[in-house]
Amino acid sequence: MGGVALDDGSCKVKAPDGGWGWVVLFGCFVITGFSYAFPKAVSVFFKELIREFGVGYSDTAWISSILLAMLYGTGPLCSVMVNRFGCRPVMMVGGLFASLGMILASFATSIIHIYLCVGVITGLGLALNFQPSLIMLNRYFSEKRPLANGLAAAGSPVALCALSPLGQVLQYQYGWRGGFLILGGILLNCCACGALMRPLTAPKKPEGELAIEEGASSEETKKPKPKAKLLDFTVFKDRGFLIYAVAATIMVLGLFVPPVFVVSYAKDLKYEDNKSALLLTILGMIDIFARPTCGLIAGHRWVRPRCVYLFSFAMLFNGTTDLVGSLAKDYGSLVLFCIFFGISYGMVGALQFEVLMTIVGTEKFSSAIGLVLLMEAMAVLVGPPSAGKLLDATKDYKNVFLLAGSEVVLAAVVLATCNFLFIKRPPQEQDAKLENGNAATEMEQLNKLEQEEPRPDSIMVDSGEVERFLTEEEQNSDVVSNPETKL
């Protein structure tokens, strides 16, 4: 495993911002699409599973819930695996798990088997692909990283628009068992994407520099090196990370609620099933273009240092859209809601990991993303079910959208306010200005003292005495000429 040793996220290798990085970006695009769209695409088979096993819709809904819980909740495990073995082998093993889960599920005899195969095994496989792909993207891009994150995040709506119709066709042609088997084969592409994640290698150096480095490395090898941490908990000492983790957890409580309930909201307003399902298509198409556009804006030299506040604005935009969308009373207003929600949802998707990369840096990102995903997993399990209970109690979709919007707006306020109050930029420029100002004032004071205060009599020199001394020295032959004393 010689390649794994180089895949340690060391900051000694500069991010190329291109080259093979674009291939890595393509792999991350595909993995992001599978990870986020697959839990929703599997829902196409729920009616067939209900008929096959004699269960209710709430029972089949647990398949997607378990899958998402594995995707988020196994974040620390993925961090440990990446820090131990590297991104490429972890992703290839994850692709095998993702495919194996769907293949085994095609032979299931009960809904419990579906939970274990699709939810646990496939969910673990997708998690082992999703997190390492983001880590590799962070290593290959630095200056162009916001754009790269936006393009990679666009894989989610693209895959959703492709996998959902594909699942419907597979169900009609081959049934749910044949559909699961074919989807398992498709997930083997995760292994191919994992193979694309080539570790970064340092450029070759001249022989002279290599000899110097070898001498220095031989001295360093004598000293005992500290063991690399498989999971770096020191990120919790970073105020910026703590603020981000809390805000992201609050955001996830309400972020995924509107896409889940908007179709049911339209049906509740007495619109046809096909017309109601078209709302998600509109949302997805807007989302496809919103994510790369937001990544391009975030990469601007004036915006990038303030990307935390742009992320706060995206969350505020999304939450406000939910609050206003709760007032929708007809199909036209729901279409308008999906357009604005798609824009804001795409902005959030493009910025959430870019902001985390900016806060913690490349070396700690593998541990930070695992810990953040674990915290978000708890919110993912609580958010949609709590909205569903509110809907059962009130029988009004307006309250569901109000709750979701309030949670996302709260997250935006927490992130922006805490960063403004508790995160201060290092005052390097201000210190330089103060030092320059102090130096200037000191020079002015010295000049004034020289002008105002006369020299003491003890250091006053008469030019006539100097000339007389020099002539006497030339006349005395016994005086030895010394270069140090000769004038």
C-alpha positions in Angstrom: 0.0 0.0 0.0 2.7 2.4 -1.0 0.2 4.9 -2.4 -1.6 5.2 0.8 1.4 6.7 2.6 1.1 9.7 0.3 -2.6 10.0 0.8 -2.3 11.6 4.2 -3.5 15.1 3.5 -0.1 16.6 4.1 0.0 20.3 3.3 3.5 19.9 1.8 2.0 19.1 -1.6 0.4 22.1 -3.1 -3.1 21.7 -4.6 -2.8 21.7 -8.4 -6.2 23.4 -8.9 -6.7 21.5 -12.2 -5.0 18.7 -14.1 -6.1 15.4 -12.6 -8.2 17.4 -10.2 -10.9 17.7 -12.8 -11.1 13.9 -13.0 -11.4 13.8 -9.2 -14.1 16.4 -9.5 -16.0 14.1 -11.9 -15.8 11.2 -9.5 -17.0 13.4 -6.7 -19.9 14.6 -8.9 -21.0 11.0 -9.4 -20.6 10.0 -5.8 -22.5 13.0 -4.5 -25.3 12.1 -6.9 -25.5 8.5 -5.7 -25.3 9.5 -2.0 -28.0 12.1 -1.9 -30.3 10.9 -4.6 -30.3 7.1 -3.9 -32.4 7.3 -0.7 -35.1 9.2 -2.6 -34.9 7.0 -5.7 -35.5 3.8 -3.7 -38.9 5.3 -2.6 -40.1 4.5 -6.1 -40.3 0.8 -5.1 -42.2 1.4 -1.9 -45.7 0.4 -3.3 -44.4 -2.9 -4.6 -42.7 -3.6 -1.2 -46.0 -2.8 0.6 -47.8 -5.3 -1.6 -45.1 -7.9 -1.4 -44.6 -8.0 2.4 -48.0 -6.7 3.6 -46.6 -3.7 5.5 -47.6 0.0 5.8 -46.1 3.0 4.2 -44.5 4.0 7.5 -42.7 0.7 7.6 -41.2 1.2 4.1 -40.3 4.8 5.0 -37.8 3.4 7.5 -35.6 2.2 4.5 -34.8 5.7 3.5 -34.4 6.8 7.1 -31.9 4.1 7.9 -30.0 4.7 4.7 -29.7 8.4 5.5 -28.8 7.7 9.1 -25.9 5.4 8.0 -24.8 8.0 5.5 -24.5 10.7 8.2 -24.0 8.7 11.4 -21.0 6.7 10.2 -19.0 9.9 9.7 -16.5 9.3 12.5 -16.0 5.7 11.3 -15.2 7.0 7.7 -12.8 9.5 9.2 -10.9 6.8 11.0 -10.8 4.6 7.9 -9.5 7.4 5.7 -6.8 8.5 8.2 -5.7 4.8 8.5 -5.9 3.5 4.9 -6.4 6.5 2.6 -9.2 7.6 0.4 -8.8 5.3 -2.6 -9.0 1.9 -0.9 -11.8 3.0 1.4 -13.9 4.2 -1.5 -13.4 1.0 -3.5 -14.4 -1.1 -0.6 -17.4 1.2 0.0 -18.5 0.7 -3.7 -18.5 -3.1 -3.1 -20.6 -2.7 0.0 -23.1 -0.4 -1.7 -23.5 -2.8 -4.6 -23.7 -5.9 -2.4 -26.5 -4.5 -0.3 -28.8 -3.9 -3.2 -28.0 -7.3 -4.7 -28.7 -9.1 -1.4 -31.9 -7.1 -1.1 -33.2 -8.5 -4.4 -33.4 -11.9 -2.6 -35.1 -10.6 0.6 -38.0 -12.5 2.1 -39.1 -9.9 4.7 -39.0 -6.1 5.3 -36.3 -6.7 8.0 -34.0 -8.0 5.3 -34.6 -4.9 3.3 -33.7 -2.8 6.3 -30.4 -4.6 6.8 -29.4 -4.9 3.2 -30.5 -1.5 1.7 -30.5 0.6 4.8 -27.4 -0.7 6.6 -25.1 -2.3 4.0 -25.8 0.0 1.1 -25.9 3.0 3.4 -22.5 2.2 4.8 -21.1 1.7 1.3 -22.4 5.1 0.2 -21.0 6.7 3.4 -17.5 5.2 2.7 -17.6 6.9 -0.8 -19.2 10.2 0.0 -16.9 11.5 2.7 -13.5 10.5 1.1 -14.6 12.0 -2.2 -15.0 15.4 -0.5 -11.6 15.0 1.2 -9.9 14.3 -2.1 -11.7 17.3 -3.7 -10.4 19.5 -0.9 -6.8 18.3 -1.5 -6.8 18.8 -5.2 -8.4 22.3 -5.2 -7.5 25.5 -3.3 -8.0 28.6 -5.3 -10.8 27.1 -7.4 -12.3 25.1 -4.5 -15.6 27.0 -4.2 -16.4 26.4 -7.9 -15.3 22.8 -7.6 -17.6 22.3 -4.6 -20.5 23.9 -6.5 -20.0 21.6 -9.5 -19.6 18.5 -7.3 -22.8 19.4 -5.3 -24.7 19.6 -8.6 -24.4 15.8 -8.9 -27.3 15.5 -6.3 -30.1 17.1 -8.4 -28.8 15.6 -11.7 -28.8 12.1 -10.2 -32.2 12.6 -8.7 -33.7 13.6 -12.1 -32.1 10.5 -13.6 -32.5 7.8 -11.0 -36.1 8.4 -10.1 -37.4 7.9 -13.7 -35.0 5.0 -14.1 -36.3 3.3 -11.0 -39.8 3.7 -12.3 -38.9 2.0 -15.6 -37.1 -0.8 -13.9 -40.0 -1.5 -11.7 -42.4 -1.7 -14.7 -40.1 -3.9 -16.7 -38.4 -6.2 -14.1 -40.3 -5.7 -10.8 -38.7 -4.5 -7.6 -36.3 -7.5 -7.4 -34.9 -7.0 -10.9 -34.8 -3.3 -10.3 -32.7 -3.8 -7.1 -30.4 -6.1 -8.9 -29.7 -3.7 -11.7 -29.3 -0.7 -9.3 -26.8 -2.8 -7.5 -24.8 -3.2 -10.7 -25.0 0.5 -11.3 -23.6 1.2 -7.8 -20.4 -0.6 -8.8 -19.5 2.6 -10.6 -18.6 3.8 -7.1 -15.5 1.5 -7.3 -14.5 3.1 -10.6 -14.9 6.6 -9.1 -12.8 5.5 -6.1 -10.0 4.3 -8.5 -9.9 7.9 -9.9 -8.9 9.3 -6.5 -5.2 9.2 -7.2 -3.1 10.4 -4.2 -1.2 13.7 -4.6 2.6 13.3 -5.1 5.2 15.9 -4.6 7.1 17.2 -7.7 10.6 15.9 -8.3 13.5 18.1 -7.0 17.1 18.5 -8.1 19.7 16.1 -6.8 21.3 18.8 -4.5 18.0 19.5 -2.8 17.3 15.8 -2.5 20.7 15.2 -0.8 20.0 18.0 1.7 16.5 16.7 2.4 17.8 13.1 2.8 20.3 14.4 5.4 17.6 16.3 7.2 15.2 13.3 7.1 17.9 11.0 8.5 18.2 13.3 11.5 14.5 13.5 11.8 14.1 9.7 11.8 16.3 9.5 14.9 13.7 11.5 16.8 10.5 9.6 17.7 7.5 10.8 15.6 4.1 11.2 17.2 1.5 8.8 16.0 -1.1 10.2 13.6 -4.5 10.7 15.1 -7.2 8.5 13.6 -9.9 11.0 14.7 -8.8 14.5 15.7 -11.0 15.8 18.5 -8.9 19.0 18.8 -11.3 20.6 16.2 -13.7 21.1 19.1 -11.2 23.7 20.4 -11.8 25.8 17.3 -14.6 28.3 18.0 -15.4 28.5 14.3 -15.9 24.8 14.1 -18.2 24.7 17.1 -20.3 27.6 15.8 -20.6 25.9 12.4 -21.4 22.4 13.9 -24.3 23.9 16.0 -25.7 26.0 13.2 -25.5 23.1 10.7 -27.3 20.8 13.1 -30.1 23.3 13.6 -30.3 23.8 9.9 -30.7 20.1 9.1 -33.8 19.9 11.3 -35.8 21.9 8.8 -33.8 21.9 5.5 -35.1 18.5 4.2 -38.7 18.9 5.3 -40.2 21.0 2.4 -39.0 18.7 -0.4 -40.6 15.7 1.5 -44.0 17.4 2.0 -44.4 19.7 -1.0 -45.9 17.0 -3.2 -48.4 16.0 -0.5 -49.1 19.7 0.0 -50.1 20.0 -3.7 -52.3 16.8 -3.5 -54.0 18.2 -0.4 -54.9 21.2 -2.5 -56.7 18.7 -4.9 -54.2 18.7 -7.7 -53.4 15.6 -9.8 -50.6 13.2 -8.9 -48.5 13.9 -12.1 -49.0 17.7 -11.7 -47.9 17.5 -8.0 -44.9 15.4 -8.8 -43.8 18.0 -11.4 -43.0 20.4 -8.5 -40.0 18.3 -7.5 -38.8 18.3 -11.1 -39.0 22.1 -11.2 -37.1 22.2 -7.9 -34.4 19.9 -9.1 -33.9 21.7 -12.4 -33.4 25.0 -10.6 -31.1 23.3 -8.1 -28.8 22.0 -10.9 -28.0 25.5 -12.1 -28.0 27.2 -8.7 -25.1 25.1 -7.2 -22.4 25.8 -9.8 -23.5 29.5 -10.0 -23.2 29.9 -6.3 -19.8 28.2 -6.3 -18.6 30.6 -8.9 -19.8 33.6 -6.9 -18.2 32.2 -3.7 -14.8 32.0 -5.5 -14.7 35.8 -6.1 -11.7 37.3 -4.3 -14.0 39.7 -2.3 -16.6 37.1 -1.4 -14.4 34.2 -0.5 -13.0 35.6 2.8 -16.7 36.3 3.8 -18.1 32.9 2.6 -19.4 32.2 6.1 -21.8 35.2 5.8 -22.8 34.1 2.3 -23.7 30.8 3.8 -25.7 32.5 6.5 -27.5 34.5 3.8 -28.3 31.3 1.9 -29.8 29.7 5.0 -31.8 32.9 5.7 -33.0 32.9 2.1 -34.1 29.3 2.4 -35.9 29.7 5.7 -37.7 32.8 4.5 -38.8 31.0 1.4 -40.4 28.3 3.7 -42.1 30.9 5.8 -43.6 32.6 2.7 -44.4 29.3 1.1 -46.6 28.4 4.0 -49.1 31.0 2.6 -49.4 29.1 -0.8 -53.0 28.5 -1.7 -52.8 27.4 -5.4 -50.6 25.6 -7.8 -49.0 28.8 -9.2 -47.8 29.9 -5.8 -46.3 26.4 -5.2 -44.4 26.6 -8.4 -43.1 30.0 -7.4 -42.1 28.5 -4.0 -40.2 25.6 -5.7 -38.3 28.1 -7.9 -37.0 30.2 -4.9 -36.5 27.1 -2.8 -34.5 25.5 -5.5 -32.2 28.6 -5.7 -31.7 28.8 -1.9 -31.4 25.0 -1.5 -28.7 25.0 -4.2 -26.8 27.8 -2.5 -26.8 25.9 0.8 -25.7 22.7 -0.9 -22.8 24.4 -2.7 -21.5 26.2 0.4 -22.0 23.9 3.4 -18.7 21.9 2.9 -16.8 24.8 1.4 -17.3 26.8 4.6 -16.2 23.8 6.7 -13.1 23.4 4.6 -12.3 27.1 5.0 -12.8 26.9 8.8 -10.7 23.8 9.7 -8.2 23.6 6.8 -7.1 20.6 4.8 -5.3 18.6 7.6 -8.3 18.5 10.0 -11.0 18.3 7.4 -11.2 14.5 7.4 -12.0 14.4 11.1 -14.1 17.5 11.1 -16.5 16.3 8.4 -17.0 13.0 10.2 -17.9 14.7 13.5 -20.2 17.2 11.8 -22.1 14.5 9.9 -22.6 12.5 13.1 -24.2 15.6 14.7 -26.4 16.1 11.6 -27.4 12.5 11.7 -29.3 13.1 14.9 -31.1 16.0 13.4 -31.9 14.1 10.2 -33.7 11.4 12.3 -35.6 14.0 14.3 -36.5 16.6 11.7 -38.9 15.0 9.2 -40.6 12.7 11.8 -41.3 15.7 14.1 -42.8 17.6 11.1 -44.9 14.6 10.4 -46.2 14.4 13.9 -47.1 18.2 13.8 -49.0 17.5 10.5 -50.9 14.6 12.2 -51.8 16.8 15.1 -52.8 20.0 13.2 -53.9 18.6 9.8 -52.4 21.8 8.2 -49.3 21.9 6.0 -48.9 25.6 6.8 -47.6 24.7 10.3 -45.1 22.2 8.8 -43.5 24.9 6.5 -43.5 27.4 9.3 -41.7 25.1 11.6 -39.1 24.2 9.0 -38.6 27.8 8.0 -38.1 28.9 11.6 -35.4 26.3 12.2 -33.4 27.2 9.2 -33.7 31.0 9.9 -32.5 30.3 13.5 -29.5 28.5 12.1 -28.6 31.4 9.9 -28.9 33.9 12.8 -26.7 31.7 15.1 -24.0 31.3 12.4 -23.8 35.0 11.4 -24.2 36.5 14.9 -21.7 34.2 16.6 -19.1 34.6 13.9 -19.5 38.4 14.1 -19.2 38.5 17.9 -16.8 35.7 18.7 -14.6 35.1 15.6 -12.1 37.9 15.1 -9.7 38.0 12.2 -6.0 38.2 13.2 -5.1 41.9 13.3 -1.9 41.6 11.3 -2.6 44.6 9.1 -3.6 46.7 12.1 -0.4 45.7 14.0 1.7 46.7 11.1 0.0 50.0 10.8 0.5 50.6 14.5 4.1 49.7 14.4 4.7 52.0 11.4 2.9 54.8 13.2 4.8 54.3 16.4 8.1 54.3 14.5 7.2 57.5 12.7 6.3 59.3 16.0 9.5 58.1 17.6 11.6 59.5 14.8 9.8 62.8 15.0 10.4 63.0 18.7 14.1 62.3 18.2 14.4 65.0 15.5 12.8 67.5 17.8 15.2 66.7 20.6 18.2 67.1 18.4 17.0 70.5 17.2 16.0 71.8 20.7 18.8 70.4 22.9 22.4 71.7 22.3 25.3 69.3 22.6 27.2 69.2 25.9 30.5 71.1 26.2 32.4 67.8 26.8 31.8 66.7 23.2 32.4 70.1 21.5 35.6 69.9 19.2 37.6 72.9 18.0 38.9 72.4 14.4 42.1 74.5 15.1 43.2 72.0 17.7 42.7 69.1 15.4 44.9 70.7 12.7 47.7 71.5 15.2 47.7 67.9 16.5 48.1 66.5 13.0 51.0 68.7 12.1 52.8 67.8 15.4 52.4 64.1 14.7 54.0 64.5 11.3 57.1 66.3 12.7 57.7 63.7 15.5 59.6 60.8 13.8 59.4 58.5 16.9 55.6 58.2 16.5 54.7 54.9 14.9 52.2 55.0 12.1 49.3 52.6 12.8 46.6 52.0 10.2 44.0 51.9 12.9 45.0 55.4 14.2 46.1 57.0 11.0 43.7 59.7 9.7 
